């Protein structure tokens, strides 16, 4: 199931694959999966500041080994995964599509990020993602806002 949510202030758009809620904010685990250590650290700090528990992984460790993404999801049971699509966009997009077929991923929401939305769209076609350019505060806030909307939906 793919659920696309759009229309945050400032025209920010994001993609959510699946949907899941938990009963208590302190129990929310968010996984940050990216290939850029600096962005991982910035996202981790921003999410922890808002009370989330954060686990991290590097895309290359999953894609090329030695880590298994299904095992990572089973071990941490994140409410959401912030997953970055980097170059080569078409290969990494295809890899994400493969990950989404894992049984463990079926009950997990994904927020897709990229550093170049235009390049990603040119390679894989129209898609919704949050563009993070150099870890700007507004970009990070957009990702955290997307997480809030997933795990703390309006009642």
N, C-alpha and C positions, 0 to 999 in steps of 0.2 A: 504494500500500500504506500503510495506517495502522496503526501499532503504538502502543498505549497502555500506558505503564508507570506503575504506581501503587505506593504503599506505602513511601515514604521515611519515615524517623523523623519523628514528629510529625504523621503523616497527610498530609504534603504530597503533592500529586498533580501530575503533569505529562504533557504529550502529546508524543509523538515521532512525526513523520511520516517514514517511511523509516528507513533504517539504513545506516551506513557507518563503516568503521574505517580508520585509517591505521597504518603500521608503526612510526612513531617519534613520541613525544610532542612533540618540538621542531618537528615539521612541522605540528602542528595549528593551523589557522586557524579562528577562530570569528568569525562575522559577528553584529553586534548591530544590529538594525533596529528603531528606536523613534522616537517623535515627541517624546520628552522629553530634552533635552540633559543634564540632571542625571543621569537614570537611565543614559543612554548612558555618561557619564563614570564613574559608580560601577561599572557592570557591566564596563567596559573595565579599570578598575583592579583589580577582583577577579579577573578572568580572567588578566590579565597577571601578577599576583602568583603565580598557579598555573602560570605558564609557557606560556600560550597566546599566540599572535599574534592580535591583534584588528583587524578592519576594521569600519567603521561606516557606516550609511546611515540616512537619515530617511525614514520611510514616505511623507510627503508628496512628497518628491522623486521617488519611484518612482511613486506613485499619480497625481500630477498632472504629472509631468515635472519636470525635464529628464533624469532618470536612468532607465535601463532595467534592470529587475531581472535579467533573463536575462544581460545583459552583465556586471552586477555579479558574478553567480555564476560566470560563465566566467572573469572576470579574477582572482578571488580564490580560487576553488575551496575554499570553507570546508567543514570537516568537519561543521559544524552552524551553524544560523542561530537566534539567539534573536530571535523575532519577537513584537512587542507588538501586542495588539488593544486599541485605544482607542475612545472614542466618535467617531462613531456606530458602535456595536458591530456592528449587522447589516451595514452597508456595508463596514466593515473586515474582518469575517469573510468576507464574500463575495469581497472582493478577495484575501484570503489563499488562498481556495479556487481562485481563478483562477491565482494565482502557482504553486500546487502542480501545475498541469497543464503548466507549462513543462518542456521536455525537461531543462533544466539543473537543475531542482528535483527531478527524479526520483531523483537519486543523492545528495541532500542531506537530512540530518536536520534537523527543525525542533523547537525548544522554544518553546512558546507561552506568553506571559505576558500579564497584564492587571492593572490596578490595582483592578478590581472584578469578581471572579469571579461574584458573584451577579447583577450587572447583565448581564454577558456571557451567562450561562446563561439568564436571563430573556428575552433578545433572540434568541438563536440556538439554544436548546435545550441539553440536557446536553452538556457538553464537559469535557475535562481541561485545566487550565492552571495555571501557577504564579501566584499572586496576589502582586504586589509593591506594598506600600503604603509610599510615601514613601522607598523605598530603605533600609529597615531591614536591618541586617546579616543577620538570620536569613533574610529573603527573598532577599537576594543570595546567601547561602550555598546556599539551595535551588536556585537557578538554576545555580550553579557545580557543585553535586552532580549535577544533571541532565546537565550537559555531560560530567562525568567518566563517568557511566554510559553515555553514548552513545559517546564516543571512546576510552574506556579500559574496555571491558566486562570483567567477571570472566572469567578463563580456566578 
